[in-house]
Amino acid sequence: MSTVYSLVIPIYNEQAVLPLLLRRLDALMEALDGPAEAILVDDGSTDASPIVLEAKARADARYRFVRLSRNFGHQVAITIGMERASGQATIVMDADLQDPPEVVLDMVAKWREGFEVVYAERLSRDGDSRFKRATADLFYRLLGGLSEVEIPRNVGDFRLVDRKALDAFLAMPERDRFVRGMFAWIGFRQAVVGFHRAPRAAGATKYSFARMLRLAVSGVVSFSDAPLRLALWAGLAVSSLAAGYGLWVIAMWAMNADFARGWSSIVVLVAFLGGANMLLTGVLGVYVGRIHAEVKRRPLYVVEREAGFAASAAQSVGGEPPAARRA
């Protein structure tokens, strides 16, 4: 019987939560109304996570295991799992159980109504610090104002995707991936299911402030050219102010004004203009860096080993869009 549901779970150093996670995944697959598989993507863990996951995949035919050669990042790990999903509907969730597996049943109900993308909206975030909640809210407000695509607020990567929408997602070849924005971009009929985000079941978060900042920059750069337009207008404003100041100096000189000579004003102006130049160059550099990463065409990831897949489907290197792999 063909697979109806594919559960994709990226994992990085989660050995403390794995026993509970696997029990709840077992219960979820028993409760679903069709055959299901669970694709466990180990993103270069340094603890015992890959040992536990591979053993589960070899003992239970419903489980698949992918071990990456190093840590490639959460967004890439999600992509790998979705590339290997064979179900009619694919569900992405985190391993820390802050995305409750039981919510998948509500998402499936929406999918059965005809929606191609069903995302889970966080009604509360009791497991997150006040700082994280505040910065996340600020980021989505900023992204919503800058992006041409409407990206839902209080939504992570916990979502169900129909095969049609998944194929459209996999056809997007960019290396710098912001998955939740990509799914907002592809369109299709989308629905929302609300849930209360619980604290982590065990272990500590792997998303440091630096990782969250990189994800935020990736989201803004991938789905908005507003920083480039801002750089243009800021450069024009600075140039206009400098020109106006120059005209004022000439006018005062023509009227024989007595200027207080000194170096402080020169230093301030030079520092201001130099800082503005560095800032705008940095904005351009971010976009040029993204272009550089794309044109190198390196594989998106490298797989060390797999378990639970058919031998003919095994791949050691991935990251090309489906059409390129078929060719």
N, C-alpha and C positions, 0 to 999 in steps of 0.2 A: 504494500500500500504506500502511495507517495506521501511525502512529508507535507503537512499543512502548515505547521508553525516551526520557525527557527528562532531560538533564543540566543542572542549574541551577548556575551559577557566579557568585557575586557578586564584583565586582572593584573595587578602589580603589587607584589609583597602583601598578600592578603591571607596568609596561612592561618591567622587567628580566627577568621570569619568563615573559612571554607567549609568546615563540617556543617554549620548551620545553613549556609548558602545551598549546599548540595541537597540537604534534606528538604528545604523549601522548594527547590527546583524540581525535585522528584514529585513532591505533592502537587505542584503546579501542572506538570506534564500529565499527571493522572487526571487532573480536573479539566483539562482542555478537551474540546469536542472533536479532536482529530489527532493523528500521529504528530509527534513533536520531536525535535532534536535540540540539543544545547551545545553551542559552539563556544568553548572556553579558550580565550586568547590570552596567553601569558606574555606580557609585554616586558620580557627580560627581567623577571623577578630574581632577587638574590637570596630569598628565603626558601622554604620547603614547598612553596606553592606549586611549582611545576611537577614535583614528584607526586603530590596528591592528585593533581588534575589529570596527569597522564594515567595514573592507576585507575581513576574513575572511568576515563575514556576506554580503557582496555577491558574493564569489567562490565560496563553497561553500554549496550549497542546504541542507546539513544544519545550518547555524549560524544563530542568531537573535541580534540585538543590540538592547539597550535602553539608552538613555542618559538618566539622570535629570538634572533641572535643577540639582540640588545634592546634597550628601552627606546622605542621609536615614538612614544607618546600616545596619549589616550585617544586622540582623534584618528590616528593611523590604525590603532588596534581595533577600533570600531569598524573602520573600513575593511580591514582584513576579514573580520567575522562576517560582514555582510556580503563580501565577495564569495565566500564559501557557503553561504546560506542556500538551501535548496527548497525551502518552504514557500507556500503561496503567500504567507505573511511572515515578516521578520520583525522581531521585537528586540530592541536594544535596551539594556539596563546595566547599572553599576553593580559591582560585586559586594559592596559594603552594606547592602540591604536597606539603604536609605531610599532606594527605589523598591517598594514592596512588591514582590512577585505576584501577590494576590490581585493587584491593580490591573494586571494583564487581562484578567477575565472581563473587566469593564471595557478595556480597550478592544478586545475581541468582539464584544457586543456591538460597539460602534462600527467596527470593520464589517461585521455581518449586515449592517444597515446600508453599506455601500461606500463608506469613506475610505479613501486610499491612504491617508496619513492620519494617525491618531496620536496626538502627543499628550503627555501628562503634565498638568500645571500644578505647581506647588502652592497649595493654599496656605500652608504655614511651613516654617523652617526651624523647628525647635532644636534640631541637631547642629545648626550653624551658629557661629558667634555673631554678635551684633555688628562687628566690623565687616564680616563677610556678607551679611545681609545688606548692609548699607552700600558697600562697594558694588555688589551685584545689581542692586536697584539703580545705582548711578550709571553703571555700564549700560544696562538695557535702555535707560532713558536716553543716554547719549547716542547709542547705536540706532535707536528708533528715530531720533532726530536727523541723523546723518545718512542712514541707509535708504536706498530707493526700494528696498524689499522690506515688507513688514515682518519682523522677527518677533514672535510672541514673547512677552515678558514672563519671568518666573518659570521658564521652561528650560530644562537641560536636554540631555540626549536620550531620555527615557521616552520611547515612542514605538508605535507599531507602524510598519510600512508595508503596503501591498506590493506584490511582485512588479506591477507596472511602474509604480513610483520608484522602487528599488533599482530597476533597470535604468531609469532616467538618471538616478543618482550615480550609479556606477559608470555611466557614460561621461561623467565630468572628470577630466584628467588632472586637475590641478594638484600640486604637491602640498601647498600650504592650505590645509583643510580646516574649515570651520563648519562642522557637520550640521549643526542646528540651523545655521544660515543657509546652507546648501539645500536642505529640505524645504525651507521657507521659499527659496527661489524657484524650485521646480513646480510649485503650484499643486494642482490636483485638488480634489475635495478633502478638506482637512477638518478634523473635529478635535475637541479637547475633553479630557477626563481629569477631574480634580482629585488631588490626594494630599494628605498631610505628611510632610517629609519627617521621618523619625531620625533620632540620633543614630550614629553608626552602631552596628551590632557588636563590633569588636575592632581592635586595632586603631590606627591613627590615619588621618587623611594624608594622601600623597600629593594633593594639590597645594603646593606652597604658594605664597603671595607672588613669587616670581613667575611660576607656571600660570597662575591666573592672569597676571599682567600680560604675558606673552599671548595667551588665548584671546584676551581683549584686543590687543593690537592686531592680531590676525583677523579677528572679526571685523574691525573697522576698516582695515586695509583691503580685505577681500570683498567687501560689499559696499564700499563708499569711496568716492574720489574727493570727498569734502576736504580732507587734509591738504590735498594739492590745490584746491580752489582757495582754501584759507591761506596757504603759502603765497599764492598769487596776490590776493588782496592785502595781506600783511606787508608784502614787499612793496606794493604800490603805495600803501599808507606811509610806510617809513620813508620812501623816496619823496613823497609829497611833502612830508614834514621837513625833510632835509632841504628841499628846494625852497619851501616857504621861509625857513630860517635863513637861508643864503640871501634871499631877496630882502629880508628885513635887515640883515647886516649891511648890505649894499646901500639901502635907504638911509640907515643911520650914519654910514660913512659919508654919504653925500651931504647930509645935514651937519657934518662936522661934529657928530656926537663924540663925547669923551668916554671911550670904553675902558672899563677896568681890565687891564691886561693880566692874564694868568693862564695857567695850564689846566686848571680844573675843568673848565667847560669843554675844552678839547678832549680831555681824557674821558669825560662822561659821554660825549657824542661818539667818540671812537669805540668805546666799550659797548654802547648801546647798538650801534650799527653792526659791530662785529658779532655781538651775541645774536642779533636778529638774523644775520647772514648764516651763522652756524645752525640756528634753529631751522631755518627754511631749507638749508642744505641737508640737514638730518631727515626732514620729512621726505624730500626727494630720494634720499638714500634708502629709506625703508622700501619705497616702491621699486627702486632699481634693484635692491637686494632680492625682492620677490621675483622680479623678472629673471634675474640671474639664476635663482633656484629652479625656475621652471624650464629654462632653456638647457640646463645641464642634462635633463631627462634621466636622472638617476632613478633606480627602482625606489618605489615608495617604502619598501620594507624588505627584509631578508628573513626567511624562515629557517630555523635550526632543525626542527623536526615536527612531525605531526602524528596523530593517532586517531583512529576512529573513522577516517575517510577511506574511500575506495582507492586502491593504488593508482588507478589511472587519473585520479583527480589531484594527486599530490603535486605541489609546486614548491620550489625552493626560493624563488624570487618573484615578487609581484609588484603591482603598482601601476600597470598599464590599464587603460580603459578596456572593457570587454571586447570591443571590436578589434583592438590591436592584438589582444591575446589570441583571438580566433584566427587572425591572419597568420 
